[in-house]
């Protein structure tokens, strides 16, 4: 009877250790896959959505500043032309 209990305890500890090892192995495989995916994405020049949105916001801001400066330039140019015609 003692041998039977010892065998069951030993078998249970082996199974527990194996399951723990497989869980660690799964975590390690997940990390390797994430790393390789990240390397692939970086090599393709793909940007994250967050970076893309930030770039769009910056582009819109610069475009609005450009339009404003262009309008100011046109106003100054037309005012100079009008003042020259008055003389």
Residue pairs with C-beta under 8 A, 6 or more apart in sequence:
47 55
